[in-house]
Amino acid sequence: MFRPQTFSATEAAAAFARAKRSQNNVPVPVAKTFYYETYRRVLSASPELVILQNNNLTAHEFKALKLKLKQKGFVATQVRNAVLSAAVRDHFVEEKKDVKLATRFARLLVGPSIAVFPGTVAEGQDLLVRECVQALAPENLGAGVAKKILVAGALLEQSHVLSRQQLEEAAKLPSKQRLREELVGLLSSPAARLAGLLSQQPQSLVRTLQGRV
């Protein structure tokens, strides 16, 4: 479960020790270091991170957005674009992932931004893409709030950066559990039907992920 971040004295000391300095050798502000370390924690814990563009939500509307998403199991938090971009880039470098993805992800961060991610992530849990897209639908958020946000895209499993359209397509794909159930049901079916399922679903997934931003 995501909670307001706290750091032990040891963790804080380590964070400040590895904090970079500016070109003028000025220490990084405490607040920036705190947000950077918080974003790194979120990236390590969450398999998906959806970015919204905030088009002048009032404080009351943002509070309503957070509450609606919390009821669906998601956390929404305003982010500092430059700090989040740096956290993603450094995380990718340390994890030896494709740093080009960090550049693609940074393009999603335009203007005031909000990050949305699962409040709880169980080991082996399927991605909650469908649930997140549904939670962000106008019928859940209300027209007043929905018209002031725009889904920019998402980072999935730290391996794919999707645009809004690609995220919506990914939400239409069946879960692993559903695929398993369909396969079990087809084991005694004609081979043609089984072959059709095996060829159809992976192609949908490949089209979505290979067409990433």
C-alpha positions in Angstrom: 0.0 0.0 0.0 1.3 3.4 -0.9 1.6 5.8 2.0 3.2 9.2 2.5 6.9 8.6 2.2 9.2 8.6 5.2 12.9 7.9 5.3 15.0 6.6 8.1 18.1 8.6 9.2 20.3 6.1 7.4 18.2 6.3 4.2 18.2 10.1 4.3 22.0 10.2 4.7 22.5 7.8 1.8 20.1 9.9 -0.3 21.9 13.1 0.3 25.3 11.4 -0.2 24.3 10.3 -3.7 22.4 13.5 -4.6 24.0 15.3 -7.5 25.2 18.9 -7.4 24.4 21.6 -9.9 27.0 22.8 -12.5 28.0 25.5 -10.0 28.5 22.8 -7.3 25.5 24.0 -5.4 23.8 21.2 -3.3 20.5 19.9 -4.5 17.6 21.4 -2.5 16.2 19.1 0.2 12.7 19.1 -1.3 14.0 18.0 -4.7 16.0 15.2 -3.2 12.9 14.1 -1.3 10.8 14.0 -4.4 13.5 12.2 -6.4 13.9 9.5 -3.8 10.1 9.1 -3.5 9.8 8.7 -7.3 12.5 6.1 -7.3 10.6 4.1 -4.6 7.4 4.3 -6.7 9.3 3.1 -9.8 10.8 0.2 -7.9 7.4 -0.9 -6.5 4.9 -0.2 -9.3 4.8 -2.1 -12.6 2.7 0.7 -14.2 2.8 4.5 -14.1 0.1 6.4 -16.0 0.6 10.1 -16.6 -2.2 12.7 -16.8 -2.0 16.3 -18.0 -3.7 18.6 -15.5 -5.7 21.3 -17.3 -6.4 23.7 -14.4 -8.1 21.4 -11.9 -9.1 23.3 -8.8 -7.9 22.1 -5.4 -11.4 20.7 -4.8 -11.5 18.9 -8.2 -8.0 17.4 -7.6 -9.1 16.2 -4.2 -12.2 14.6 -5.8 -10.0 13.0 -8.5 -7.7 11.5 -5.8 -10.7 10.1 -3.9 -12.3 8.6 -6.9 -9.1 6.8 -7.9 -8.4 5.7 -4.4 -11.8 4.0 -4.3 -10.7 2.0 -7.4 -7.3 1.1 -5.8 -5.1 3.8 -7.4 -3.0 6.6 -6.1 -2.9 10.0 -7.8 -0.1 12.5 -7.1 1.1 15.7 -8.7 4.7 15.4 -9.9 7.6 17.6 -10.7 8.3 16.8 -14.3 12.1 17.4 -14.3 12.6 15.4 -11.1 10.5 12.5 -12.3 12.3 12.4 -15.6 15.6 12.3 -13.8 14.4 9.6 -11.5 13.2 7.5 -14.4 16.4 8.0 -16.3 18.7 7.1 -13.4 16.5 4.1 -12.5 16.8 2.8 -16.0 20.6 3.3 -16.0 20.9 1.4 -12.7 18.6 -1.4 -13.8 20.4 -1.6 -17.2 17.3 -0.9 -19.2 16.9 0.9 -22.4 17.5 4.6 -21.6 15.8 5.6 -24.8 12.5 4.7 -23.1 13.3 7.3 -20.4 13.4 9.9 -23.2 10.1 8.7 -24.6 8.6 8.8 -21.1 9.8 12.4 -20.6 7.8 13.4 -23.6 4.6 12.5 -21.7 5.4 15.1 -19.1 4.1 18.3 -20.6 2.8 21.1 -18.3 1.3 20.3 -14.9 1.3 16.5 -14.6 -0.3 13.8 -12.4 1.1 10.3 -11.9 -1.4 7.5 -11.3 -0.3 4.0 -10.1 -1.7 1.1 -8.1 -2.0 1.6 -4.4 -1.2 -2.1 -3.8 0.8 -4.5 -6.0 0.8 -8.2 -5.2 3.6 -10.4 -6.4 2.8 -12.0 -9.7 -0.2 -9.7 -10.1 -1.4 -8.9 -13.6 -1.1 -5.3 -14.9 -4.1 -3.2 -13.9 -4.3 -1.4 -17.2 -8.0 -2.1 -17.8 -8.9 -1.2 -14.3 -6.9 2.1 -14.5 -8.5 3.1 -17.8 -11.9 2.4 -16.4 -11.1 4.4 -13.3 -10.2 7.4 -15.4 -13.3 7.2 -17.5 -15.7 10.2 -17.3 -18.5 8.0 -15.9 -16.3 7.3 -12.8 -14.6 10.7 -12.4 -17.6 12.9 -13.3 -17.7 15.2 -16.4 -16.4 18.2 -14.6 -13.2 16.6 -13.5 -12.7 14.4 -16.6 -12.8 17.3 -19.0 -9.9 18.9 -17.2 -7.5 16.0 -17.4 -5.9 14.2 -20.4 -4.3 10.8 -20.3 -0.9 11.4 -21.9 0.4 7.8 -21.8 2.0 5.3 -19.5 5.1 3.4 -18.5 4.4 -0.4 -18.2 6.7 -2.8 -16.5 9.6 -0.4 -17.1 9.8 -1.9 -20.6 7.1 -0.1 -22.7 6.0 3.5 -23.1 2.5 3.7 -24.5 0.6 6.7 -25.8 -3.0 7.3 -24.8 -4.4 5.4 -27.8 -2.0 2.5 -27.2 -3.0 2.4 -23.5 -6.6 2.1 -24.4 -5.8 -0.7 -26.8 -3.8 -2.5 -24.1 -6.8 -2.2 -21.8 -8.9 -4.3 -24.3 -6.5 -7.2 -24.1 -7.6 -10.1 -21.9 -5.9 -10.8 -18.6 -3.5 -13.7 -18.1 -6.1 -15.4 -16.0 -8.8 -15.1 -18.7 -6.4 -16.4 -21.3 -5.6 -19.4 -19.1 -9.3 -20.1 -18.7 -9.9 -19.8 -22.4 -7.1 -22.2 -23.1 -8.4 -24.7 -20.6 -11.8 -24.6 -22.3 -10.3 -25.1 -25.7 -8.0 -28.1 -24.9 -10.8 -30.4 -25.9 -11.9 -28.3 -28.8 -11.0 -28.6 -32.5 -7.3 -27.8 -33.2 -8.3 -24.9 -35.5 -10.0 -23.0 -32.7 -7.1 -23.5 -30.3 -4.6 -22.4 -33.0 -6.8 -19.4 -33.7 -6.7 -18.2 -30.1 -3.0 -18.7 -29.8 -2.3 -16.7 -32.9 -4.8 -14.0 -32.3 -4.0 -12.8 -28.8 -0.2 -12.5 -29.1 -0.6 -10.5 -32.3 -2.9 -8.0 -30.6 -0.3 -7.6 -27.8 2.6 -7.3 -30.2 0.8 -4.6 -32.2 0.1 -2.6 -29.1 3.6 -2.8 -27.5 5.7 -2.6 -30.7 3.8 0.5 -31.7 4.8 2.2 -28.5 5.8 5.9 -28.4 
